[in-house]
Amino acid sequence: MKSVGEILESRVEGRRIDFDEATQLFEEADLLELGSAADRIRERLHPDNVISYIIDRNINYTNVCKEFCSFCAFYRVKGDSEAYVLPNELIYKKIEETLALGGTGILMQGGVHPDLKIDYYEQLLAGIKQRFKIHCHCFSPPEILNIARVSKLTVAETFGRLHAAGLDSMPGGGGEILDDEIRNDISPLKCKTDEWLMVHREAHRLGLRTTATMMTGVGEALHHRIRHLQRLRDLQDETGGFTAFIPWTFQPDNTPLGERNLPEVTAVEYLRVLALSRLFLDNVANVQVSWLTMGLKIGQVGLRFGVNDMGSIMIEENVISAAGAKNRANDVELRRVIQDAGFIPRQRTTLYERYVN
Ligand code: SF4
């Protein structure tokens, strides 16, 4: 059996690590040793000393949902007095504000609405594209599966029509922990691991890029996290369609899962997850830190744990903030945090390309 130091050295030299080695690293490696190896890999992949970020806006077009995930404080059932579907005009107004702030994209996600068919989504996307030059990064796998079911279409047909209407890429929401043992516990009605992966595979096959995510702190064990990373790496080997990996932490306020009083993911544990992700996902170009859930200070430290992207300034965010995350920043603050950590901040597009004004 190799020592932790040998595994890290060979990984930095370019060798792939396997499941058992990842377990050993997470359990035994010293925090700074792990971070330093991840930082060296980040440096090799992104040698210009740049940390990127994006100006975009999360628009939650509806909070109506039929999945009842135990970790969610955002959704409302149909007919609830707080349930909504945003009027298109309001969505347009939010996009106008985003563009005025120098934004380049919208991340539009909602609940899994039981009734909205594909024509609603087509009209929404087409209406946006007629009015604005903006990247539409929209609808996570559970929503895509639902649109397909409600509209009696295949997933490929659904993507084909949404893409024609203006969909540019898909966010990887709804991934949480890609292991059905955990999914059956925390979100039994939501898509299973293979379905989540299948939706991404279809998107990639049609040329749409997507992001991969992970939410820790929901009662998963280390082997669930590593299986999650393994499944992402396998799919990326197959398709190459993921632009980035974004791990964040469960926010417990106002959620049934929060009542279980699960141990919170500490800063150190989150940094270990970031570093291990950078080490394990050798075929994903970008790792993004979730300052929204961890705060700007941990976000800044994360830049030395394999991270090359600071994410979004989050002009608007409703889902995670409903569960307790209240962190906020504008682009001046985000740039300062990046600079103070010794990097060059650079605005990017949704597809992780350099933004040229
Ligand atoms: S996490 Fe998403 S799918 Fe689950 S209940 Fe909340 S809005 Fe619905």
Boltz pocket constraint, residues with backbone or C-beta under 6 A from the ligand:
constraints:
  - pocket:
      binder: B
      contacts: [[A, 63], [A, 65], [A, 66], [A, 67], [A, 68], [A, 69], [A, 72], [A, 73], [A, 74], [A, 75], [A, 110], [A, 111], [A, 112], [A, 142], [A, 187], [A, 190]]
      max_distance: 6.0
